[in-house]
Amino acid sequence: MPPEVACGLVAALVERGVDACVGGGWAIDALVGGSTGLADLDARLAAAAALPPLPAWQPPEAVREDAPANFLAGVARVHEYLRAGDTFQVNLSRKWRAEFARAPEPAALYARLRAANPAPFAGLLAHAGWALASSSPERLVSVRGAVVETRPIAGTRARLPGDDDAARVDELVADGPAHGWTLLFPDRHPYAGGPEHYAAYLASTDNFEVELVAIEPEI
């Protein structure tokens, strides 16, 4: 899909509820409103396909970042919040400032971001005079009606000696269904990957797949 079409699709879906872009195909949340919503979406897709090509990317003239000391000070505060039990995860980032000769087209910037970081959860919100582009490998929070769901990637399970052994793989497989994970190839588990490859293959309700491998200790 050309970037200009993809970005037009994003604009069409932001109002309808974009869930994710996974594996090169759009996973659209069930918020299109039936046949009327689908017809509207088709019309927007056709309009997006007719858009002119995006302008050639012009790199920034200068890029500046916050001092590393500021980030390290933030890390220290995060540790304080964790010890106090005020939070279980903090998305701490460093600020980067890019200066352009002229303001880049939001769709061109987003296409550049998608090429550099094709994360499953990404989006573009553009308005007159400003735009917001985002890209993340995880869905931190999802709100659907009265259900609030969080699925952070890092920091949710301790990494301990023996994490890669067969017993830990079995423990994770047994615990998976309670968190929306289903065992793949159950008839061949735990050697679906080969007779000497002790592993579990799981799929989530969000169409993510993971392989858990028991690493044999070196002799």
Secondary structure, 3 states (H helix, E strand, C coil): CCHHHHHHHHHHHHCCCEEEEECCEEEECCCCCHHHHHHHHHHHHHHHHCCCCCCCCCCCCEEEECCHHHHHHHHHHHHHHHHHCCCCCCCCCCCEEEECCCCCCHHHHHHHHHHHCCCCEEEEEEECCEEEEEEECCCCCEEECCEEECCCCCCCCCCCCCCCCHHHHHHHHHHHHHHCEEECCCCCCCCCCCCCCCEEEEEECCCCEEEEECCCCCC
